[in-house]
């Protein structure tokens, strides 16, 4: 019995050795693995791929500054700073609320851009260049309506003089729109911060007058701030004020 098992083991070893030698003896071309083709092999295809990855990485930042997202997010962060709570509401909640408020505020522009540019492009009625131009024009109209002439003049001062019948270049309009949005956000944030500052002053002076200086005034003032914010229906008031400044 043992001799038969030994013979079978030798036969199996020989078969495995023969298969291994056969694989090693195959031509190199037959052993080529799976390859991924990123283009036709031209050098320009790799550059286009790199530009695509760069555009995908920068898209969130660009969308944040060419829409009303920056204004809404900054105001919401001012509100949280005024309350004195570093983690309530959480950052992810503030960003999510800012995204959906931005979508709601810019719904008319988004619908126009989709019907005039995106839908015809997907249907094959427009080329990419034409759809991009229409989309940029829709975005230009929104940014022009929310850009202060004084902020636009700051950037046009460093550019060649533009003819009156020519549109403002996007390279000039976008930074002017951004600083206009930042100015509006800081003004709204200042107005929001004032009531909370008054509560801090009242609580701090009260604790000092009764000799409880060792107690942390921000921790004592936090419940009163939350109570004030809830009593005046702060979320609805804040949202209404934000949308009124955008729409």
C-alpha positions as CSV (number, residue, x, y, z in Angstrom):
1,X,0.0,0.0,0.0
2,X,2.8,2.4,0.9
3,X,4.7,1.7,-2.3
4,X,1.6,2.5,-4.4
5,X,1.1,5.8,-2.5
6,X,4.8,6.7,-3.1
7,X,4.4,6.0,-6.8
8,X,1.3,8.2,-7.0
9,X,3.1,11.0,-5.2
10,X,6.0,10.8,-7.6
11,X,3.7,10.9,-10.6
12,X,2.0,14.0,-9.2
13,X,5.3,15.7,-8.6
14,X,6.4,15.0,-12.1
15,X,3.2,16.4,-13.5
16,X,3.5,19.6,-11.5
17,X,7.2,19.9,-12.6
18,X,6.3,19.4,-16.2
19,X,3.5,22.1,-16.0
20,X,5.9,24.5,-14.4
21,X,8.5,24.0,-17.1
22,X,5.9,24.5,-19.7
23,X,4.8,27.8,-18.3
24,X,8.4,29.0,-18.1
25,X,9.1,28.0,-21.6
26,X,6.2,30.0,-23.1
27,X,7.2,33.1,-25.1
28,X,7.3,36.4,-23.2
29,X,4.5,37.8,-25.3
30,X,2.2,35.1,-24.1
31,X,2.8,36.0,-20.5
32,X,1.8,39.7,-20.8
33,X,-0.7,40.8,-18.2
34,X,-3.7,43.0,-18.5
35,X,-2.9,46.5,-19.5
36,X,-5.0,49.6,-19.2
37,X,-5.1,52.0,-22.1
38,X,-5.7,55.7,-21.1
39,X,-5.8,56.9,-24.6
40,X,-4.4,56.4,-28.1
41,X,-0.8,56.5,-26.8
42,X,-0.3,60.2,-27.7
43,X,1.4,62.4,-25.1
44,X,-1.6,64.8,-25.1
45,X,-3.9,62.1,-23.8
46,X,-1.9,61.9,-20.5
47,X,-2.0,65.7,-20.2
48,X,-5.8,65.6,-20.7
49,X,-6.1,62.9,-18.0
50,X,-4.0,65.0,-15.6
51,X,-6.1,68.1,-16.3
52,X,-9.3,66.0,-15.7
53,X,-8.1,64.9,-12.3
54,X,-7.1,68.4,-11.4
55,X,-10.5,69.7,-12.4
56,X,-12.2,67.1,-10.3
57,X,-10.1,68.0,-7.3
58,X,-10.7,71.7,-7.6
59,X,-14.4,71.5,-8.5
60,X,-15.7,71.7,-4.9
61,X,-13.7,74.8,-4.1
62,X,-14.7,76.5,-7.4
63,X,-18.4,75.8,-6.9
64,X,-18.1,77.0,-3.3
65,X,-16.9,80.5,-4.3
66,X,-18.9,81.1,-7.5
67,X,-22.3,80.3,-5.7
68,X,-23.9,81.6,-2.6
69,X,-22.4,78.8,-0.6
70,X,-19.6,80.9,0.9
71,X,-22.0,83.5,2.2
72,X,-24.3,81.0,3.8
73,X,-21.6,78.9,5.3
74,X,-19.8,81.9,6.9
75,X,-23.0,83.2,8.4
76,X,-23.8,79.8,9.9
77,X,-20.3,79.6,11.4
78,X,-20.7,83.1,12.8
79,X,-23.9,81.9,14.4
80,X,-22.1,79.0,16.0
81,X,-19.3,81.2,17.2
82,X,-21.8,83.6,18.7
83,X,-23.4,80.8,20.7
84,X,-20.0,79.9,22.1
85,X,-20.3,76.2,21.3
86,X,-17.5,74.8,19.2
87,X,-19.2,71.6,18.2
88,X,-22.9,72.4,18.3
89,X,-24.2,72.3,15.6
90,X,-21.5,69.9,14.2
91,X,-19.5,71.1,11.2
92,X,-21.0,68.4,8.9
93,X,-24.5,69.7,9.8
94,X,-23.6,73.3,9.0
95,X,-22.0,72.3,5.7
96,X,-25.0,70.1,4.8
97,X,-27.4,72.9,5.6
98,X,-25.3,75.4,3.6
99,X,-25.3,73.1,0.6
100,X,-29.1,72.6,0.5
101,X,-29.8,76.3,1.1
102,X,-27.4,77.1,-1.8
103,X,-29.4,74.6,-4.0
104,X,-32.7,76.2,-3.0
105,X,-31.4,79.8,-3.5
106,X,-29.9,79.1,-6.9
107,X,-32.6,76.8,-8.2
108,X,-33.7,79.3,-10.9
109,X,-30.2,79.6,-12.3
110,X,-29.7,75.9,-12.1
111,X,-32.9,75.2,-14.0
112,X,-32.0,77.7,-16.7
113,X,-28.5,76.3,-17.0
114,X,-29.9,72.7,-17.3
115,X,-32.5,73.5,-19.8
116,X,-30.3,75.7,-22.0
117,X,-26.9,74.0,-21.7
118,X,-26.8,70.6,-20.0
119,X,-30.0,69.0,-21.5
120,X,-29.2,70.0,-25.1
121,X,-25.6,68.7,-24.6
122,X,-26.8,65.4,-23.3
123,X,-29.2,65.1,-26.2
124,X,-26.4,65.7,-28.7
125,X,-27.9,69.0,-29.9
126,X,-24.9,71.1,-28.6
127,X,-21.2,70.6,-28.6
128,X,-19.2,70.9,-25.4
129,X,-17.9,74.3,-26.2
130,X,-21.4,75.7,-26.9
131,X,-22.9,74.2,-23.8
132,X,-20.0,75.5,-21.7
133,X,-20.5,79.0,-23.0
134,X,-24.2,79.0,-22.2
135,X,-23.6,77.6,-18.7
136,X,-20.9,80.3,-18.0
137,X,-23.3,83.0,-19.3
138,X,-26.0,81.9,-16.8
139,X,-23.5,81.9,-14.0
140,X,-22.2,85.3,-15.2
141,X,-25.7,86.8,-14.9
142,X,-26.0,85.6,-11.3
143,X,-22.6,86.8,-10.2
144,X,-23.0,90.2,-11.9
145,X,-26.2,90.8,-10.0
146,X,-24.5,90.1,-6.7
147,X,-21.2,91.9,-7.3
148,X,-20.7,95.4,-5.9
149,X,-19.4,97.9,-8.5
150,X,-16.8,99.1,-6.0
151,X,-15.4,95.5,-5.7
152,X,-15.4,95.1,-9.4
153,X,-13.6,98.4,-9.8
154,X,-10.8,97.2,-7.6
155,X,-9.9,94.4,-10.0
156,X,-10.6,96.4,-13.2
157,X,-8.1,98.9,-12.1
158,X,-5.3,96.4,-12.7
159,X,-6.6,95.3,-16.1
160,X,-6.6,97.0,-19.5
161,X,-9.5,99.3,-20.0
162,X,-12.6,97.4,-21.2
163,X,-14.9,98.7,-23.8
164,X,-18.4,99.6,-22.5
165,X,-20.1,97.1,-24.8
166,X,-18.0,94.1,-23.8
167,X,-18.9,91.8,-20.9
168,X,-16.7,91.7,-17.8
169,X,-14.2,88.8,-18.1
170,X,-14.7,85.9,-15.8
171,X,-11.2,86.3,-14.4
172,X,-12.2,89.7,-13.1
173,X,-15.8,89.0,-12.2
174,X,-15.1,85.9,-10.1
175,X,-12.8,87.5,-7.5
176,X,-14.9,90.6,-7.3
177,X,-18.0,88.4,-6.7
178,X,-16.1,86.5,-4.0
179,X,-15.1,89.6,-1.9
180,X,-18.6,90.9,-2.3
181,X,-20.0,87.7,-0.9
182,X,-17.4,87.8,2.0
183,X,-18.4,91.4,2.8
184,X,-22.1,90.5,2.9
185,X,-21.4,87.4,5.0
186,X,-19.4,89.4,7.5
187,X,-22.0,92.1,7.8
188,X,-24.7,89.6,8.5
189,X,-22.4,87.8,10.9
190,X,-21.8,91.0,12.8
191,X,-25.5,91.6,13.3
192,X,-26.0,88.0,14.5
193,X,-23.1,88.2,16.9
194,X,-24.3,91.4,18.7
195,X,-27.1,89.8,20.8
196,X,-24.9,87.0,21.9
197,X,-22.2,89.5,22.9
198,X,-24.7,91.5,25.0
199,X,-25.6,88.3,26.9
200,X,-21.9,87.6,27.5
201,X,-21.4,91.1,28.9
202,X,-24.4,90.8,31.1
203,X,-23.5,87.4,32.5
204,X,-19.8,88.4,33.0
205,X,-20.7,91.6,34.8
206,X,-23.3,89.8,37.0
207,X,-20.8,87.1,38.0
208,X,-18.2,89.8,38.8
209,X,-20.7,91.8,40.9
210,X,-21.6,88.8,43.1
211,X,-18.0,87.7,43.5
212,X,-18.2,84.6,41.3
213,X,-15.3,85.5,39.1
214,X,-13.9,82.0,39.1
215,X,-17.0,80.6,37.3
216,X,-16.5,80.4,33.5
217,X,-18.8,83.1,32.0
218,X,-19.1,81.5,28.6
219,X,-20.4,78.2,30.1
220,X,-23.0,80.1,32.2
221,X,-24.0,82.3,29.2
222,X,-24.5,79.4,26.8
223,X,-27.9,78.2,28.1
224,X,-29.2,81.8,28.0
225,X,-28.0,82.2,24.4
226,X,-29.7,79.0,23.3
227,X,-32.9,80.0,25.1
228,X,-32.8,83.4,23.3
229,X,-32.1,81.8,19.9
230,X,-35.0,79.3,20.4
231,X,-37.5,81.9,21.7
232,X,-37.0,84.2,18.6
233,X,-37.2,81.2,16.3
234,X,-33.6,81.8,15.3
235,X,-33.3,79.1,12.6
236,X,-36.3,80.3,10.6
237,X,-35.3,84.0,11.1
238,X,-31.7,83.3,10.1
239,X,-32.7,81.3,7.0
240,X,-35.3,83.9,5.9
241,X,-32.7,86.7,6.3
242,X,-30.1,84.8,4.3
243,X,-32.5,83.9,1.5
244,X,-33.7,87.5,1.4
245,X,-30.2,88.8,0.7
246,X,-29.6,86.3,-2.1
247,X,-32.9,86.1,-3.9
